[in-house]
């Protein structure tokens, strides 16, 4: 795998998509008049979200990875 390659099937992408969806629903669900207001609103949302410290609860186990990704990484997961 080349350095810098980011697999689209990675769980980090799911986590990013989840956070962007939450941002959209909780912060960007209305018209925001200008870029400065947008920056302030997103920063305030981010601070509140980080203060909550809501961890992701993954249900994808190491064994699931070995079974599901073996075709993609046969030499690594043997």
Residue, then its C-alpha position, 0 to 999 in steps of 0.5 A: x500500500x503506497x504511503x499516503x493512501x487513505x482507504x475509502x472503506x476505513x472506519x475513520x471515514x465512517x466516523x468523519x461522515x457521522x460527525x459531519x452529519x451531526x454538524x449539519x443537523x445541530x448547527x447548519x440547519x438554518x441560513x447563516x448570513x456570512x462566513x464570520x458568523x459561520x465560523x463562530x457558529x461552527x467553533x461554538x458547536x465544536x467546543x460544545x461537542x468536544x466538551x461532551x466527550x461522546x466516544x464512538x461505540x464501534x461494533x466492528x471487532x478485530x475478528x470482523x476485520x480479519x474476515x471482511x478485509x482478508x481479500x484486500x490485505x491477504x498478506x497482512x491479515x494471515 
